[in-house]
Amino acid sequence: MGEMFNPDRVCPRCMEENRNLQEVCPHCGFYLPGYQSLDHHLPLYTILKGRYLLGAVLGEGGFGITYSAWDLVYQRHVAIKELFIAGVMYRRNEQVVLTDNSRETEKYCEECRGKFLQEANVLQSLQDKDGVVDIYEYFQENHTAYIVMEYLDGVDLRTFLKERGGKISYANAYRFLRPIMKSLIEIHRGGIIHRDISPDNIRYLSNKKMKLMDFGSAKSVAAETSSSVIVLFKPGYTPPEQYASGYMVGPWMDVYAMAATIYRCITGKTPKNSIERKNDGDIETPRSLGADISPKVERVILKGMALEPANRFLDMRAFYQELKAVSPDGASAGRAVSGKTAPGKAASEMAAGNSSRKEPTPVVMDEGYRELLSRINGEKISLAWIYGVAAIEICLILIGVFLFLQYR
């Protein structure tokens, strides 16, 4: 692209030069005359914060709209996520307006905006960002909030799999998804649960890496339970507890979705919908569908997809560590994605790609708490609650000791 940014000669989707916007973009195939901006979308070429020129809508969901945009200050292509709650908000000119002025609706939107910005702050501060989209900044405008993030050039995992016959080897699935799992460990540590992991929200980039995107459905574990007015689920990837109202939010939800995503990658088949399964055995096993994996790897994947949270891995760290333990040499026995690279070379590339990364330290949970979680099987209890109870008990003991020494 030239030194001066000229919107009249730039494709509003890929932000590459297109001298004739009345013709199909030679870079991304976008056709401006056929583009329809809906009433609740911001118009093309809207300026946000005095520096971000909005292009075409890239996608939208129940909680937000994502736009292609150009940063006029740093002269770079970015993506911008706008908090826009379907059914609760509508657009008046460029301002976001609530569908009703009840205090309950206003309070709900205020909470959503606060959590939206809080989650952006957590994502921006991550130390290990290899597996998630980079966040540049976030701000409030038009009575709502925005997150500016890196533009991910590539295709989603669903398309990536389709282009390769519907599935890939376990070795490649592990290699691609490993950085995402490690990043999720950090995200969960910051108190954020994604709640929408699936092949649609994982992107294969031009640098042959994958990143998790679209945190529009993310939920803070501080909320403990979900009472969202928007139903969030993707058949095959959503755990059964997420279909119920008032469910307890926790990292085990993302464990289920990640295990289901691995299942899809190596079998070529979307897992059976969780709410249609009668029990943990009511699912076709990956090996029965032709996945070339060991029984140990299969057990880990299926445990990650257990219907009851108590029978699942309680957090992403436990799932990742167990999967790593049963994947010899980081699953280096697999072939390269192209199918043209020798196994030995694929192994060396995998090792080289991750040798500089520090592995997370395993966390061992006391068996007593695991038994407690199993006994209250029907309740969706969070790890924060468990550790909170333990902390209270320790404080009471210390107070007792202090009083004993003070008045004996």
Helices and strands as residue ranges (DSSP letters): G 7-9, G 32-34, E 47-48, E 52-60, E 64-71, E 76-83, E 89-92, E 95-98, H 103-124, E 135-141, E 144-150, E 154-156, H 157-162, H 170-189, E 192-193, G 199-201, E 202-205, E 210-212, E 219-220, G 221-223, G 240-243, H 252-267, G 274-276, G 287-289, H 295-304, G 309-311, H 316-325, G 328-330, H 343-354, H 367-375, H 383-407
